[in-house]
Amino acid sequence: MYHTIRIAAYEPDPLHGPWREEMRVLRLGEELHAELTRMRAEADKGSVHPDRLPVGRLNSLLQAMAPGVIATGRNAGTDGRLPWLYAREAVPPEVLAPVIGTWAAGMYRDEDGTEGADLEERLRSDDPAEAVQLPHWEAETVDLAETVTSAGGTAEPAARLYSLLPEWVAFRLAARTFRTGGTTLHFRVESSGNGARLVSWPPQRYERRGQTWYYSACLNITVHTVPFAPQFRVHVSTQVRRWATRLDVRPHQLGGATVLLDAPLPWPGGPDRGHRLMVNTLGYDRRLKELAWRHHSPAPLVPELDIVRNYPQPAALFTHPERWINGSGDVAAGIVYHPSIGPHEVGPGLMPRERADLDAWVEEGLRPMLTRVPDLVRVTRSNTPSLLPRSGSGCGPRVRDAQLAMQRRAALARALNGRPLEIDVFWQSPETRAALLAELPKLIGLPPGERVGPAADDTWRWRGEGVEIRVRARPAGPLADALLVSRERRRPRAIRLAEAVEERCQLVADRVVSPPDGSGVVIAEIAGKERFAAVPDSDPKHALRIAWARQGWLSQFINLPDDTDSGLEHRASWTWLDAFRQLGAISPPAHRVGAGVPGDLQYAALWLVRHTRKGPTRVPVRRLVAVRVRPGDGPGLIEGWDAERAEWVPYPKLLLLLSQAVEPVAGEGEDTAGPGDGVTDRGGLRPAARPGVEQHRQQETERQIRALLFQLRDRPTLLLADVGNLRQCWPGLRNGELHRDMLGFGTEPAQRHTLYGDDLRVVLVRDANAREEVAEWYAHDAKNRVGFAEGVWGTAETESRVFASTASTPHTAAKLPRGLMKLAPTAQGRTAPGKTAWNPGQLEITVLGCLSEKALADTGREGDLPDRPAEWATLTHQLRYHDDYPPLARPLPLHLARLAGQYVLPVARTKEERSTSSAP
């Protein structure tokens, strides 16, 4: 058993002293900013914000083509006085002028095609009447460890370090080679919105099935904060970057693929020469009806700067991706693989030993400025709750299956509370129908069902131990067909989709009636979403969920089997388990934490559903979902908060109520940002909508949370919140705003958390959430063995509030031999690149509010025994476990709240509905 885990995170070493680097800084300047703004206004007279220059493409072009540029500042396109470029050496005017001129010519070309192209000459001109002043570089000493400590004790780096420091780290590491198992890897820098990446280049090769598959090692470098930590951190995570060698999709199905371009600089030598890969996006342009460079890709501008070399055209790259991976002359390009474009023989993930070796290489390269954060140690041996044993005397698979069936049957009986369960199965393949009917009695331990009614009706019934289930199987027919969405592009997309949804709802209403005297679940077999990718919005899944919910039915879906589907029974079993979850027939196992947890404790979880115009119904909406779990209670064990009626309702009813979401009020339609937009890497906020709209949303969400806390005061409560999900509408959860044992709302000072409940505990969880906010990890011991381990981990500090939760590898995951190397396959492991390496993520647990000695003293309860934060972290960790599931990504109450969001499907009102609602 491992007793420590190592975190792939680094912090400024206080023993190194001040960490200052001499850099060159360039500001766009008021004159050049004014000229570019004028050109933009002339070229785009309909622009809402003509003073905001779209400098994203220019930044990418400069980073790739101008020697020495290591980072770009934020908001430089809005204010010419702000720092724009950071560089090791000043970029010469003969390089800077052509790049700016080429960018301007492509972005702001006038009707004659001359004004943008003339900008380069004006930047070079000596004639005061025509010249546009090219900004001058300024020398500046940058403190790369600049830190401000919040009032709550959290160290926050200077804002510019979030982009500048990852680039500096990436270039420092790219100057070194990595050697492993006789293989030498060279790295290039790839800039990203959240930091920087290192990609090994040229890619590795793997021969399989008569074809060559390409892959690289990839290191993600980001800057983050940790609650109450005295230093900010640099996270370095590792993964496999796979490259496409063929695209099994049609051009019009390619929404957007990342392309990294490797091109030599067309300028004289400079620092960091040849260390970058240029980031572009390749996708189908529906307006031009052809493949094109999208999202401000710099690739179209490069040939204008370098007329000597041959650069890839979108269609040629799509048709022959492998040819460009291997290069044409000294230009190469790689399309980053995504599962949507077909299969790949290289498996994702790296093995623990490889991650440890890369981590050691990073640690060596960052000395002496950065030092590794201390290893974490176990804080408890109670890793799991009271689960059924998988092995041991008298605990064989059959015994365990019988015990699981009894548990599920009891949970189902409790959730139904004497009501019969009506189930309609709409199938397309006989194999799926048979698998569903066979798996249901196995899961709940009942004998095969009896057929009722005429044989043609295909209805089955099960009865036993408080459970009565009636299943009717029918062909899905046109219910599972693709939606027919109008192609009238002059009308809003949401309206056209709403009309198609209403048609499907009518079709369902003609075939389905409300479940009589009981609970109802529909199991529907539909094609996978990839089958509908050719026609946007044609997937009927969400429309069917809306339609059946209107009739009072919950719904669960199972995909059509393919020709090689050997896991149909497994998928059928999971379909039933998720249906049981929707019925509320699930409860957390008894914890094994100890007497420090009150016996009548209830769990409450908050989840914010955020849909934008790119959401499932093309209608933006925000909806707070609250779930309450009361272990040991009778019927109504799992409940949800009905905000309209201000009451707790059974979980199934909550799902149906969420499905009744209406079109958002005026102002919510302004939200065009994605789920991750508006959140910086440090867990803060930046505007994603109009300030007034955003402020209103924030105030409304915080008001609802306060009201919910008041409803939970009747007994001890553990409130669970996912920081990455909720902080956008509850800014008080930002790391820099946190205070121990306090809650902050709005602009008011934070208050004691016990004001919202004498026995309230508040625990925040956070995962990597696509921004690497939580560092990678691996277990190790004194004998240099590495691997994975489950448990709760922390520092040696007794008052620590931040812990790491790591789960075990699922028992269903393939067992891989120790020492397997994917980056440097050995003779014994030639197929290693094809293996999938399972890397359990770390869940960060912050015990924000508990009954500490100070909290008890503040409330006049000095004689009570104070909480141990480690016990509440352990309880949160144990809530990730359940007999029916592999370890969950989040505690079970949060898992339930998040999945409830699947029913938040607002539909835009059609023209007829708008007319009806406005009629007197």
FENRA-V528793 format. One record per pair of residues at least 24 apart in sequence whose C-alpha atoms are under 6 Angstrom apart, sorted by the first residue. I is the first residue (numbers start at 1). J is the second residue. D is the distance in whole Angstrom. If there is no record, write none. Layout:
BEGIN
I:J:D
I:J:D
END
This chain:
BEGIN
4:376:6
4:377:5
5:375:6
5:376:5
5:778:6
5:779:4
6:375:5
6:777:5
6:778:6
6:779:6
7:776:6
7:777:5
8:236:6
8:775:6
8:776:5
8:777:6
9:234:5
9:235:4
9:372:6
9:373:6
10:233:5
10:234:5
10:370:6
10:371:5
10:372:4
10:373:5
11:233:5
11:370:5
11:371:6
12:369:6
12:370:5
13:369:6
13:370:5
13:371:5
16:369:6
19:143:6
19:144:6
20:142:5
20:143:4
21:141:6
21:142:5
22:141:5
23:87:6
23:88:5
23:139:6
23:140:5
24:86:6
24:87:5
24:89:6
24:90:6
24:138:6
24:139:5
25:85:6
25:86:5
25:137:6
25:138:5
26:83:6
26:84:6
26:85:5
26:137:5
27:81:6
27:82:6
27:83:5
27:84:5
28:80:5
29:80:5
29:81:6
29:135:6
30:80:5
33:80:6
40:108:6
43:108:5
52:77:5
52:78:5
53:77:4
57:296:5
57:297:6
57:298:5
61:298:5
64:278:6
65:265:6
67:270:5
67:271:6
68:271:5
68:272:6
70:167:6
71:164:5
150:736:6
152:738:6
152:739:5
153:228:5
154:227:6
154:228:4
154:229:5
154:736:6
155:230:5
155:231:5
155:232:6
156:232:6
162:223:5
163:195:5
166:195:5
166:196:5
166:221:6
166:222:6
167:196:6
181:824:6
183:824:6
188:275:5
188:276:5
189:275:6
189:276:5
189:277:6
190:277:5
195:221:6
195:222:5
196:221:5
197:221:6
214:243:5
215:241:6
215:242:4
215:243:6
216:240:6
216:241:5
217:241:6
224:682:5
225:682:6
227:735:5
235:775:6
237:776:6
239:349:5
239:350:6
240:348:6
240:349:6
242:337:5
243:335:6
243:336:5
243:337:5
244:335:5
244:337:5
245:321:5
245:322:5
247:341:5
248:341:5
248:342:5
249:341:6
252:284:5
253:534:6
254:283:5
254:284:6
255:283:5
256:281:6
256:282:5
256:283:4
257:281:5
257:282:5
258:335:6
258:336:5
259:334:6
259:335:4
260:333:6
260:334:5
261:333:4
262:331:6
262:332:5
262:333:6
263:331:5
345:834:6
346:833:5
346:834:4
347:834:5
347:835:5
347:836:4
348:836:5
349:837:5
350:837:5
351:837:6
352:787:6
376:793:6
376:794:5
376:795:5
377:793:5
377:794:6
378:792:6
378:793:5
379:792:6
379:793:6
383:791:5
384:878:5
385:590:6
385:591:4
385:592:5
385:878:5
386:589:6
386:590:6
387:883:6
405:443:5
405:444:4
405:445:5
408:444:6
409:444:5
411:585:5
412:585:5
413:466:5
413:467:5
414:635:6
415:584:6
415:585:5
415:635:6
419:518:5
420:468:5
420:469:6
420:518:5
421:469:5
421:518:6
421:519:5
421:520:6
422:470:5
422:520:5
423:471:5
423:520:6
423:521:5
423:522:6
424:471:6
424:472:5
424:473:6
424:522:5
425:473:5
425:522:6
425:523:5
425:524:6
426:474:5
426:475:5
426:476:4
426:524:5
427:475:5
427:476:5
427:525:5
428:475:6
428:476:6
435:569:6
436:572:5
439:573:6
480:526:6
482:538:5
482:539:6
482:540:6
483:538:4
483:540:6
494:618:5
495:908:6
495:910:6
498:907:6
498:908:6
501:543:5
505:547:4
514:551:5
514:552:6
520:553:5
521:553:5
521:554:5
521:555:5
522:555:5
523:555:6
523:556:5
523:557:6
524:557:5
525:557:6
525:558:5
525:559:6
526:559:5
526:560:6
527:559:5
527:560:5
528:559:6
549:656:6
582:652:6
583:652:5
584:638:6
584:651:6
601:716:5
601:717:6
602:629:6
602:630:5
602:717:5
603:628:6
603:629:5
603:717:6
603:718:5
604:628:4
604:719:5
605:719:6
605:720:5
605:721:6
605:893:6
605:894:5
606:721:5
607:897:6
607:898:6
608:726:6
609:901:6
612:672:6
620:669:6
627:897:6
655:903:6
658:903:6
658:904:5
659:903:5
659:904:5
659:905:6
661:906:5
662:906:5
663:906:6
663:907:6
663:908:5
683:734:5
684:734:6
698:729:5
713:757:5
716:759:5
716:760:6
717:760:5
718:761:5
718:762:6
719:762:5
720:763:5
720:764:6
721:764:5
722:764:6
722:765:5
722:766:6
723:766:6
740:848:5
741:848:6
741:849:4
761:849:5
761:850:5
762:848:6
762:849:5
763:846:6
763:847:5
763:848:6
764:845:6
764:846:5
765:844:5
765:845:5
766:843:6
766:844:5
767:843:5
801:846:6
801:847:5
802:845:6
802:846:4
803:844:6
803:845:5
804:843:6
804:844:5
805:842:6
805:843:5
805:877:6
806:842:5
810:886:5
END
